[in-house]
Amino acid sequence: MGAGHDHRHTDSRLSRMAVSAAILTVLFAIELTTAITINSIALLADAGHLLTDLAALFMGVTAVILARRGSTSPSRTYGWHRAEVFTAVANAVLLIGVASFILTEAIRRIGTAPEVPGVPLIVVALAGLIVNIGVALLLRPDAERSLAVRGAYLEVVADTVGSVGVLIAGIVTVTTGWPYADVVVAVFVALWVLPRAFSLAGAALRILSEASPSHIDVAELRSALTAVDGVSDVHDLHVWTLAPGQDMATAHLRTTSDAGRVLGAARAVLAARGLTHATVQVEPAEPSIDCPIRC
C-alpha cells in the first residue's frame, strides 16, 4: 500500500507542476512581449524571473520523474534522488544571473530612463499577480517535501511580489509621470530575489556536502545511543541527507550485552529522531589483553 500511495502522490505532484508550467508559459509570453514593446525594465525583470520559474518547474518535473524511476543499475544504488538537489543548485544560479543582469541594466538607465506607459504595466501586472497566486497555491502542498518543488514555489512567491512592484510602478507612472518608477521597481525585484536564491543554493549545497541535517543534534544523538543499556562506546556515527525528507545515518556500537536487544533499542533511538533509514553495526566489546604465554 505504501508504494502505491507514494506513486499516487508523485503523480499528483507532477500534475500540479505541469499545470503550473503551462499557465506560466502563457504569462511569460505576454510579459516578455509587452516589456519589449513598451521598453519596461521592471516588466522585463518580472519576465526574466518568470523564465526562471519555468526553468525550475521543468527541471523539477524531470527530477521528480528520475527520482520515481529509481535505479536499474548496480552502480547507482541510491537511484536518482539527488537529481532534485542538482536542480535546485542550477535554479539558484539562474536566479542570481537574472537578478545581476537586471541590476546592471537598471544602473545603466540612471539619468536616461525612457518614458514607459503606465496602463500596460498595470494590466499585465494584475494578470501576473492573479496567475502567480494561483500557481503558488498549486505548488504549496509539495514545497516542504521536495527541494525541486520548493525552489519553484519560492520563485513563484518572489514573482508575486515582483508583480505587485510592477503594478505599483504602473500606478505611479500613470498618476505622477515619474520616469524612474520602472527602474526602482526593477532594482527592488532583483534585490528581493537574490537572498532567496542564496538560501536555496545553501540548502542544496548543504545536502551535496553531506553535512548533518540542521534539525538533528548529532552530539545529543551520540549521547542517547551511548545511554542505551549495554552500550560501552559509540563510534563512526554519521548523519546526512540523501534528498529532502530522506535523512540517513550509520553508527557502530560496542557492547557486552545481547546484540539483538541493543540493536532494537538503538534503532528506536534513531527512529524517534526521524532516522528510519539507518545502518547500525553492533560490535563485541574489546577483550582485555592478557599474555597467554608464561614468561
C-alpha positions, 0 to 999 in steps of 0.5 A: 500500500505504501508504494502505491500511495507514494506513486499516487502522490508523485503523480499528483505532484507532477500534475500540479507542476505541469499545470503550473508550467503551462499557465506560466508559459502563457504569462511569460509570453505576454510579459516578455512581449509587452516589456519589449514593446513598451521598453519596461525594465521592471516588466522585463525583470518580472519576465526574466524571473518568470523564465526562471520559474519555468526553468525550475518547474521543468527541471523539477518535473524531470527530477521528480520523474528520475527520482520515481524511476529509481535505479536499474543499475548496480552502480547507482544504488541510491537511484536518482534522488539527488537529481532534485538537489542538482536542480535546485543548485542550477535554479539558484544560479539562474536566479542570481544571473537574472537578478545581476543582469537586471541590476546592471541594466537598471544602473545603466538607465540612471539619468536616461530612463525612457518614458514607459506607459503606465496602463500596460504595466498595470494590466499585465501586472494584475494578470501576473499577480492573479496567475502567480497566486494561483500557481503558488497555491498549486505548488504549496502542498509539495514545497516542504517535501521536495527541494525541486518543488520548493525552489519553484514555489519560492520563485513563484512567491518572489514573482508575486511580489515582483508583480505587485512592484510592477503594478505599483510602478504602473500606478505611479507612472500613470498618476505622477509621470515619474520616469524612474518608477520602472527602474526602482521597481526593477532594482527592488525585484532583483534585490528581493530575489537574490537572498532567496536564491542564496538560501536555496543554493545553501540548502542544496549545497548543504545536502551535496556536502553531506553535512548533518541535517540542521534539525538533528543534534548529532552530539545529543544523538551520540549521547542517547545511543551511548545511554542505551543499556549495554552500550560501552562506546559509540563510534563512526556515527554519521548523519546526512541527507540523501534528498529532502525528507530522506535523512540517513545515518550509520553508527557502530556500537560496542557492547557486552550485552545481547546484540539483538536487544541493543540493536532494537533499542538503538534503532528506536533511538534513531527512529524517534529522531526521524532516522528510519533509514539507518545502518547500525553495526553492533560490535563485541566489546574489546577483550582485555589483553592478557599474555597467554604465554608464561614468561 
